[in-house]
Amino acid sequence: MKALSAALALIAPVQAGLRFPCSTLTFQRLDPAGQPGSLPSAHVHHIVGGNAFNATMTGDVSSRATCTTCQMADDFSNYWTATLYFKHPTNGSYHRVAPMPVQPLLGGSDGAKGGLTVYYTQFDLSKDNLNQNPIKAFPPGFRMTVGSPTATSKDHAGLSYQCMTGGNRGAITDAMPTKPCTGGIFTTHHFPACWDGKNLDSPDHQSHMYNTVTSEGFTNAPKCPSTHPVRVPQVTFETVWDTTKFNSMWTSGAPNPFVWSFEGAASGYGTHADYMFGWKGDSLQKAMDKSECFYDGCGSITKQKMAVANQCTVKDFVNEPTEGWLKELPGMAM
């Protein structure tokens, strides 16, 4: 996928879905979707969204949160991925890589700090297809994950990397870039858009969802199967990791030195993401019911200034260092 600005030029004037930034909330070993109740969880996550985030999260998250790092003021959901680290090729120490806002920042969203960009698409970026596929918003208590840290091969369409050169995102690849990226490493996590309509979660945190998309990017999603008949918004995260400060330490011809916070296979196939629904009331449903809307909150959602969003915080539950040069990844001590 090329730069978003170029893509939008091709699909204008019809655009369907929400796109907005969320600043970083915290970096911690917490994972209330994949490892609920674990304090700490196995590895460090980069977390954005509402300040109700905790080791255990059940019920209506929006009723407990008082602020959010997301631009959409009614969105107290939480979104998180593993954290990218640079592994020093000589001494084996690790340094956390900082995320930076996905460009372009649109709709008055200047001022985001780190974080990631979230999408809720109705069908694809160019149309909503609501006449054929009404979209049902997630219910309170819903959560899901995509990908697996133990994966050694590609197991889900929509989990990808792009090696950025300036503002150009470059070709979509399944695996981690094999050369230094002058603009950072761009990662994307697309979640399934078909729900069984019954379960807020499942033992593996994925079986209650079904993915009908087999290609990369924001593409037309085929019909949901009878086992998972309810079409929900397709949630997508985009993150840019600022790897540029480490490129000079990447020895020419050496293997990729960037690893996820669980290390995993050098290919990066273990990339994964988690989602915890927390929109206030029926605000997301109203947005998904509106035809051909994008960026502006679909006429029903209040946007907050990112300067306000950036003030939202959550306490450090784990109290361990996650940045600076570390001898080992947090939680990975032998």
C-alpha positions as a printed NumPy array, in Angstrom:
array([[  0.   ,   0.   ,   0.   ],
       [  1.41 ,   3.359,  -0.999],
       [  1.161,   6.529,   1.021],
       [ -2.358,   7.063,   2.324],
       [ -2.637,  10.429,   0.613],
       [ -2.084,   8.783,  -2.756],
       [ -4.58 ,   6.059,  -1.962],
       [ -7.263,   8.553,  -0.982],
       [ -6.72 ,  10.468,  -4.192],
       [ -7.641,   7.316,  -6.083],
       [-10.83 ,   6.588,  -4.149],
       [-12.217,  10.087,  -3.596],
       [-14.827,  11.343,  -3.168],
       [-16.478,   8.357,  -1.466],
       [-14.784,   7.198,   1.722],
       [-16.198,   4.796,   4.271],
       [-15.14 ,   4.291,   7.854],
       [-13.312,   5.946,  10.719],
       [ -9.604,   6.8  ,  10.843],
       [ -8.054,   8.524,  13.851],
       [ -4.849,   8.648,  15.912],
       [ -4.354,   7.521,  19.493],
       [ -1.288,   8.697,  21.41 ],
       [  0.715,   6.258,  23.522],
       [ -0.876,   5.515,  26.909],
       [  1.845,   3.28 ,  28.365],
       [  4.445,   0.561,  27.759],
       [  3.922,  -2.271,  30.216],
       [  3.763,  -6.042,  30.576],
       [ -0.03 ,  -6.156,  30.716],
       [ -2.339,  -8.106,  28.395],
       [ -5.974,  -8.255,  29.595],
       [ -7.155,  -9.825,  26.31 ],
       [ -4.453, -12.427,  25.615],
       [ -3.425, -13.103,  29.229],
       [ -6.26 , -11.794,  31.415],
       [ -5.36 , -11.556,  35.084],
       [ -1.619, -11.954,  34.567],
       [  0.387,  -9.302,  36.42 ],
       [  2.752,  -9.079,  34.723],
       [  2.085, -10.631,  31.325],
       [  4.79 , -12.389,  29.327],
       [  6.126,  -9.425,  27.348],
       [  5.953,  -5.655,  26.949],
       [  3.091,  -4.096,  25.   ],
       [  2.609,  -0.683,  23.44 ],
       [ -0.846,   0.403,  24.662],
       [ -3.143,   3.255,  23.635],
       [ -6.693,   4.298,  24.534],
       [ -8.658,   4.612,  27.767],
       [ -7.282,   4.833,  31.281],
       [ -9.35 ,   1.88 ,  32.557],
       [ -6.547,  -0.33 ,  31.228],
       [ -5.522,  -2.974,  33.761],
       [ -4.437,  -6.609,  34.058],
       [ -8.102,  -7.67 ,  34.174],
       [-10.869,  -5.914,  32.236],
       [-14.467,  -7.116,  32.1  ],
       [-17.867,  -5.573,  31.47 ],
       [-18.366,  -2.05 ,  30.194],
       [-14.888,  -0.521,  29.98 ],
       [-16.298,   2.889,  29.052],
       [-18.083,   3.143,  32.411],
       [-14.76 ,   3.003,  34.282],
       [-12.498,   5.1  ,  32.055],
       [-12.314,   8.852,  32.615],
       [-10.052,   9.785,  29.683],
       [ -8.592,   8.41 ,  26.465],
       [ -5.489,   9.029,  24.384],
       [ -7.584,   8.647,  21.221],
       [ -8.875,  11.561,  19.159],
       [-12.458,  10.289,  19.297],
       [-13.622,  11.44 ,  22.729],
       [-16.246,   8.676,  23.059],
       [-13.705,   5.923,  22.46 ],
       [-12.375,   4.467,  25.713],
       [-11.331,   1.231,  24.01 ],
       [ -7.807,  -0.088,  24.349],
       [ -5.571,  -1.102,  21.472],
       [ -2.169,  -2.714,  21.891],
       [  0.618,  -4.566,  20.114],
       [  3.948,  -6.072,  21.082],
       [  6.749,  -3.506,  21.371],
       [  9.636,  -3.32 ,  18.906],
       [ 13.206,  -3.482,  20.243],
       [ 16.645,  -3.103,  18.629],
       [ 19.026,  -5.929,  19.534],
       [ 22.622,  -4.733,  19.51 ],
       [ 24.565,  -6.938,  17.055],
       [ 27.731,  -6.87 ,  19.192],
       [ 26.778,  -7.086,  22.873],
       [ 23.224,  -8.45 ,  22.556],
       [ 21.597,  -5.714,  24.642],
       [ 18.154,  -4.36 ,  23.779],
       [ 16.785,  -0.847,  23.297],
       [ 13.091,  -0.04 ,  22.915],
       [ 12.141,   1.57 ,  19.593],
       [  9.845,   4.595,  19.868],
       [  6.623,   4.731,  17.823],
       [  5.818,   7.922,  15.937],
       [  2.487,   9.209,  14.57 ],
       [  1.327,   7.736,  11.273],
       [  1.294,  10.376,   8.546],
       [ -0.688,  12.11 ,   7.326],
       [ -2.489,  13.238,  10.474],
       [ -5.9  ,  14.353,   9.247],
       [ -8.989,  16.096,  10.571],
       [ -7.375,  18.297,  13.205],
       [ -5.402,  15.459,  14.737],
       [ -2.022,  17.21 ,  14.834],
       [ -0.208,  16.781,  18.124],
       [ -0.439,  13.015,  18.569],
       [  2.497,  11.591,  20.521],
       [  3.808,   8.196,  19.471],
       [  0.841,   5.86 ,  19.449],
       [ -0.863,   4.346,  16.453],
       [ -3.666,   5.028,  13.981],
       [ -6.945,   3.11 ,  14.253],
       [ -9.432,   2.3  ,  11.491],
       [-13.013,   1.05 ,  11.722],
       [-14.043,   0.263,   8.14 ],
       [-17.533,  -0.699,   7.094],
       [-16.536,  -2.635,   3.965],
       [-13.414,  -1.08 ,   2.44 ],
       [-12.002,   2.429,   2.154],
       [-14.075,   3.364,  -0.882],
       [-17.601,   2.253,   0.034],
       [-19.679,   1.105,   2.961],
       [-21.887,  -1.544,   1.271],
       [-24.431,  -1.024,   4.058],
       [-27.391,  -2.145,   1.912],
       [-25.92 ,  -5.633,   1.703],
       [-23.966,  -5.787,   4.936],
       [-25.291,  -3.782,   7.871],
       [-22.564,  -3.288,  10.456],
       [-23.143,  -4.202,  14.1  ],
       [-20.955,  -2.465,  16.674],
       [-19.251,  -4.602,  19.312],
       [-21.047,  -5.056,  22.667],
       [-19.543,  -4.068,  26.055],
       [-17.022,  -6.622,  27.27 ],
       [-15.966,  -7.666,  23.767],
       [-12.297,  -8.397,  23.082],
       [-10.225, -10.177,  20.421],
       [ -6.666, -10.819,  19.335],
       [ -5.009, -11.381,  15.976],
       [ -1.727, -13.141,  15.247],
       [  0.415, -15.149,  17.667],
       [  3.857, -14.586,  19.208],
       [  4.672, -18.259,  18.57 ],
       [  3.993, -18.095,  14.816],
       [  6.871, -19.164,  12.575],
       [  4.995, -18.665,   9.304],
       [  2.268, -16.338,   8.072],
       [ -1.06 , -17.431,   9.561],
       [ -3.37 , -14.478,   8.915],
       [ -3.799, -12.057,   6.004],
       [ -3.468,  -8.469,   7.137],
       [ -0.4  ,  -8.742,   9.376],
       [  2.331,  -6.96 ,   7.469],
       [  5.454,  -4.804,   7.358],
       [  6.562,  -1.97 ,   5.11 ],
       [ 10.055,  -0.487,   4.917],
       [  9.574,   3.269,   4.768],
       [ 11.739,   5.622,   2.708],
       [ 10.813,   9.123,   3.774],
       [  7.015,   9.244,   3.503],
       [  6.847,   6.313,   1.056],
       [  5.683,   3.165,   2.81 ],
       [  7.202,   0.756,   0.313],
       [  6.037,  -2.731,  -0.654],
       [  3.949,  -4.81 ,   1.741],
       [  5.835,  -7.831,   3.073],
       [  4.941, -10.712,   5.371],
       [  8.224, -10.559,   7.261],
       [ 10.45 ,  -7.987,   8.946],
       [ 12.502,  -5.774,   6.567],
       [ 15.935,  -7.182,   5.704],
       [ 17.66 ,  -3.829,   5.223],
       [ 17.717,  -0.489,   7.085],
       [ 14.604,   1.648,   6.536],
       [ 15.342,   5.377,   6.277],
       [ 11.784,   6.313,   7.29 ],
       [ 11.112,   3.642,   9.903],
       [  9.274,   0.305,   9.922],
       [  5.528,   0.489,   9.245],
       [  3.405,  -2.308,  10.712],
       [ -0.265,  -3.12 ,  10.086],
       [ -2.666,  -5.378,  11.975],
       [ -6.057,  -6.127,  10.373],
       [ -8.595,  -7.923,  12.578],
       [-11.361, -10.238,  11.284],
       [-14.738,  -8.646,  10.553],
       [-17.064, -11.639,  11.122],
       [-18.335, -12.465,  14.636],
       [-20.294, -15.481,  15.885],
       [-22.779, -13.048,  17.45 ],
       [-22.691, -14.82 ,  20.823],
       [-19.323, -14.865,  22.539],
       [-17.503, -11.793,  23.841],
       [-14.312, -13.87 ,  23.905],
       [-13.14 , -17.435,  23.287],
       [-10.502, -19.664,  24.916],
       [ -7.915, -18.758,  22.273],
       [ -9.293, -15.185,  22.027],
       [ -9.793, -15.654,  18.275],
       [-12.269, -18.476,  17.538],
       [-15.319, -16.239,  18.108],
       [-14.128, -14.28 ,  15.027],
       [-13.635, -15.3  ,  11.395],
       [-11.509, -13.721,   8.69 ],
       [-12.836, -13.739,   5.112],
       [-10.094, -11.471,   3.722],
       [ -7.234, -13.28 ,   1.982],
       [ -5.255, -10.342,   0.577],
       [ -3.373,  -7.406,   2.062],
       [ -4.642,  -3.855,   2.459],
       [ -8.153,  -2.462,   2.827],
       [ -9.962,  -4.82 ,   0.472],
       [-13.536,  -5.952,  -0.124],
       [-14.376,  -8.5  ,   2.564],
       [-16.308, -11.557,   1.241],
       [-19.557, -12.605,   2.894],
       [-19.423, -13.876,   6.461],
       [-20.   , -17.638,   6.954],
       [-23.029, -19.073,   8.75 ],
       [-20.853, -19.943,  11.759],
       [-19.888, -16.271,  12.174],
       [-22.775, -14.424,  10.507],
       [-22.513, -10.99 ,  12.145],
       [-20.502,  -8.368,  10.296],
       [-18.715,  -6.014,  12.659],
       [-16.426,  -3.108,  11.796],
       [-13.047,  -4.237,  10.556],
       [-10.588,  -2.894,  13.098],
       [ -7.077,  -2.08 ,  11.893],
       [ -4.002,  -0.661,  13.63 ],
       [ -1.147,   1.088,  11.847],
       [  2.117,   1.869,  13.679],
       [  5.352,   3.51 ,  12.541],
       [  8.405,   2.469,  14.546],
       [ 11.215,   5.036,  14.431],
       [ 14.09 ,   2.674,  13.691],
       [ 16.21 ,   5.373,  12.034],
       [ 18.437,   6.119,  15.056],
       [ 19.639,   2.498,  15.064],
       [ 20.386,   2.122,  11.343],
       [ 24.048,   3.107,  11.762],
       [ 24.494,   0.138,  14.103],
       [ 23.08 ,  -2.316,  11.562],
       [ 26.206,  -3.86 ,  10.046],
       [ 26.005,  -4.15 ,   6.275],
       [ 24.925,  -7.657,   5.284],
       [ 24.053,  -8.631,   8.858],
       [ 20.647, -10.132,   9.719],
       [ 17.759,  -7.902,  10.787],
       [ 18.524,  -6.622,  14.328],
       [ 14.949,  -5.585,  15.227],
       [ 12.911,  -7.96 ,  17.37 ],
       [  9.554,  -7.898,  19.095],
       [  9.367,  -7.739,  22.894],
       [  8.983, -11.53 ,  22.997],
       [ 11.905, -11.879,  20.526],
       [ 10.336, -14.705,  18.537],
       [ 11.386, -15.816,  15.068],
       [ 13.752, -13.458,  13.228],
       [ 11.181, -13.236,  10.425],
       [  8.776, -11.301,  12.659],
       [  5.896, -13.651,  11.866],
       [  4.947, -13.486,  15.544],
       [  3.582,  -9.951,  15.19 ],
       [  0.185,  -9.707,  16.906],
       [ -2.324,  -7.248,  18.314],
       [ -5.147,  -7.05 ,  20.869],
       [ -8.404,  -5.111,  21.053],
       [-10.728,  -4.322,  23.961],
       [-13.986,  -2.557,  23.034],
       [-14.866,   0.5  ,  25.093],
       [-16.931,   2.994,  23.093],
       [-19.432,   5.029,  25.106],
       [-23.077,   4.038,  24.623],
       [-24.136,   3.653,  20.983],
       [-21.62 ,   6.134,  19.559],
       [-19.799,   3.58 ,  17.41 ],
       [-23.072,   2.109,  16.126],
       [-24.249,   5.559,  15.035],
       [-21.024,   6.065,  13.13 ],
       [-21.253,   2.683,  11.412],
       [-24.879,   3.353,  10.407],
       [-23.875,   6.481,   8.501],
       [-23.173,   6.116,   4.797],
       [-19.845,   7.14 ,   3.276],
       [-18.216,   8.87 ,   6.231],
       [-14.558,   9.203,   7.093],
       [-12.278,  11.087,   9.51 ],
       [-14.906,  13.506,  10.859],
       [-16.507,  11.189,  13.383],
       [-19.243,  10.32 ,  10.9  ],
       [-21.284,  13.259,  12.165],
       [-21.995,  11.696,  15.536],
       [-18.726,  11.469,  17.493],
       [-17.061,  14.296,  19.376],
       [-13.376,  14.768,  18.66 ],
       [-10.966,  16.056,  21.292],
       [ -7.744,  17.947,  20.714],
       [ -4.711,  15.724,  20.882],
       [ -3.238,  18.091,  23.477],
       [ -6.082,  16.944,  25.745],
       [ -5.706,  13.292,  24.753],
       [ -2.003,  13.428,  25.569],
       [ -2.791,  14.235,  29.213],
       [ -4.469,  10.858,  29.753],
       [ -2.301,   8.464,  31.777],
       [ -2.451,   5.174,  33.63 ],
       [ -0.289,   4.071,  36.55 ],
       [  2.708,   1.787,  36.214],
       [  1.38 ,  -1.546,  37.468],
       [  4.534,  -3.572,  36.834],
       [  7.248,  -1.105,  37.864],
       [ 10.113,  -2.364,  35.724],
       [ 12.359,  -0.62 ,  33.169],
       [ 11.303,  -1.054,  29.549],
       [ 13.574,   1.5  ,  27.869],
       [ 17.25 ,   2.412,  27.731],
       [ 19.818,  -0.297,  27.054],
       [ 18.667,  -3.511,  28.721],
       [ 20.666,  -6.732,  29.143],
       [ 17.537,  -8.739,  28.451],
       [ 13.977,  -8.164,  27.347],
       [ 11.55 ,  -7.619,  30.255],
       [ 10.103, -10.98 ,  31.233],
       [ 12.641, -12.92 ,  29.185],
       [ 15.186, -13.609,  31.963],
       [ 16.563, -17.132,  31.836]])
